[in-house]
Amino acid sequence: MSFDIFVCRFKNGEPTPLDMSAAREVLSPYAVVQDHETDFLLVSTAEGEEAGVYFNNPTGITFNRFGGDGIMDLLAALLRRLDAVLVVSGGPTMIQQDADRELLPAPLRDGWPVVVVRTGAEIDRAIRTS
């Protein structure tokens, strides 16, 4: 898929920093290209599925040009490890449990669908049905 999705955390409706060290622990075993200057990783699964990953700032990680079951499973593992949500521009916001809905900013909570996902397959389904 060629659009961007965003891994974020929120508290009281405001962005909160992600544990970037934990994010790198999850993603580094899959990194086939690293550019420390731009904080970019190209991750690849054993099946050859790839995604571009940008560590934007302390409150966001962007995935682009992603696809495949392995990448979706990697996203699910990253969300669990970071206690984060997945935001799709113009699409759903994916949370891990219903209680997370209250942490979101009002525009995400009220303006777009909010979907509970726990697995890569559920993430894929939520993206494809949006």
N, C-alpha and C positions, 0 to 999 in steps of 0.2 A: 504494500500500500504506500502511496507516495505523499500522504498528508502527515502532519505532525500530531503527536499525542504527548501529553505532558504529565509527568509524575510530580505530584505536589503533596504538601501537608498543610492542614489548616487547623487553627485553634481559635475559637470564638470568632469565626468568620474572617480571620486574617491569615495570610501566609506565614508559615513557621519554617525554620530551617530543617532541611533533610540531613540525615547522618550520611554525608558523602563518603566517609570511610567505609561504612557498611555497604553502601551502594557499589563502591569499587570492589569490595570483597565478593559480592554477588556476581558482578559483571566481568571482572578481570579474567576468570578462567575461560571465558568465551571470546576475549578480545583477540582479534587477528591484526588490527592496526590500532596504534595509539599515537595521538598527537598531543603531547603535554602542553604545547604552546596554545592550542585552541581548546583544550579540554574535551577532545573528541575521542570516541572509541568506535571502531567498527566491530560489532560482535557477530559471531557466526556459530550456529549449532552444528552438531555432528552431521545433520542432514543437509548442511550447506545453506540453511536459511540465514539471512543477514538482517541487520538493522544498524542504522547510524545512531549513535548516542552522544548527546551534547550535555555536558555538565554546565548549565547556564549560569547559575548563581547559587547561593546557599539554599534557595527555596524552590529550585526547579531543575528537572532533568527532562530533556526532549528526546523522543524517539522519532526517527523518520525512516522512510523507505524500508518498512518492516513487513514481515509476514511469515506465516507458517506456524504450525503447532508448537514447535520448539521455542520460537521467539515469544509466543503468547504465554507459554509456561514460564519462561524466564521473566516476563513482565509480572506474572502473578507472584512469583517468588520474590521479586524486588518489592512489590507492594506490601507483601506480608512482612518482609524484613524491615522496611522503613515505616511501617504503619501509615502508609500513604494512600492517596487516591489517584485515579487516572482521569485526566480531563481530555476530552476529544472536542476540538474546536467545532462548533456547530452541531455537536452530537451529545451523547450522554456523558455524565460524570459517573465514574464507577467507584463505588465505595465497597468496603469489605464487610460491613455490618450496618444494619439500619440505624444504630446509634450514631454512626459517623455523619449522617445527614445534617445533624445539628451543628457540626463543626464547620460546614461549608459557608462561604459567603452567600448572602441572599440571592445575588444574580445566578449563581450556579445551582442553588437549591431550588429556586422558584422559577427560573427562566428556561431550564433545560431538563430533560429527563435525568433522574438519578437512579442508577441500577446497582443492586448488590451483586458483586462477582467475587468468586474465590479461586477460580481456576482459569487456566489459559483458554480452555474451550468456552467458558462463560464470557471472557473478555472478547474473544473472537465473535461470538454470537451477538453481543451487545453492539459491537462496531458495525457488523454487517446488517443488523436490523435497524440501524439509525438512519 
